[in-house]
Amino acid sequence: MSRRLRRGCEAVCGDGMCVGAEDCLACASDCECAPYCGDGTCDMPRENCFNCAGDCGPCGVACGDETCTPGREDCLSCPVDRGDCPAGCDDGTCGPGEDCMSCPADRDACAPACGDGTCDVGLDDRDSCPQDCGACPPACGDGTCNGAETCGSCKADCEALCTPCACKDGDPNFNNVCHWPPSTPGCPPTAPGGFCDPDGDGSFDDGDWQKGYFEYADKRS
């Protein structure tokens, strides 16, 4: 609307004439302002969401708009705006310096291996990878004297626990380590101070015959 002036009259907003102190801000009904950012109208094409968000509203987040919107886009969701992600844990690739223990987020990209927390059938077992598959329970014949094994129950593993005293074949009444004479070579229990002769007098009267019996039985088993 063009500005029309009248003489001798007081300016009145709404009389259709833009006079005196009236302007487009004080009396928009009489005075027409040129479009400007902040007038509440999105005047296209001069204004848009980029140069006047106050009138046109914020631009919608869109991958490919050349703007990486914080909190909405990242190198994984929109590499065209953000750029390629630097190599690192949780990038979907088991990269150099990463393994399935240091970066479990990328573990699916790792080849199965002992120590990855999974007992891989056909690759790992309790013997080759106890940290993934669990340790084997003690068993006679595994080369270790452990668990409840003794000389009598598992001589294959616990032979070192057997008495060094020899067994005597052909005599059914010889069934005790303490049946050997005092100070028998190779049989420490019969020496003075041994459990067959604790006081060293050579009589064996004070000997531990029960222990002698079981050690002999274990040796013969």
C-alpha positions, 0 to 999 in steps of 0.5 A: 500500500502506498503512503498517502498524506493528509494535511491538518489531520491527526494520524489515526491507525486504521483510516487507510492512510499511512501518515505521521508517525505510523509505519508498518510496525506501528500500524500494519493496516495502513502501512505496508512493510517490505518483506523482512526476516522476522515479520512472521511471514515466510516470503519465498523465494527470498526467505527459506528455512536456512536464511530465516528459520524464524519465519519459515521454521527450522529445516528438516534433518536430511542426509545429504543436505551438507550439514551434519546435525549434531545428535541426529546424524553421525558417520555411520548414519550419514557419511555423506554429511559427516564423512567416513568414520575413523577406524575404531571399535564398533565400526563393524570391522575387526580392524588392526589391533582389535580382537574379540576380547578388546572389542566384542562389538566387532567380534562377529567380524573376527575369526573364531579363536581360542580366547574369544569367549566361545567354545567353537565346535570343531575348533576348541575343546576342554583340552585345547582351550579351557578358557573358552570350554571349561577345564576338564574334570580330574580323571585317572590317566590325565597325567596329573595326580589331582582331585581324590586320586591316590596311589591306590585309586590311580597308580598311573597318575599318582605312582609318586605317592606309592610307598617305595617299599617293594612288594613280596610275591608268593607269600599271601601272609605278607600284606604290610610294609612293616612286614619287612625287617628293620632298616630294609634297603629302599624301604624308609618306613622300616628305618629308625624313626620311620612309621614302622619304627618310630622310637628306633628300637627295631621292634616295630611294636609301636609302628603304624601297622594300619598305615603300613597295611594300606600303603602296601595294598595301594602298591599292589593294586 
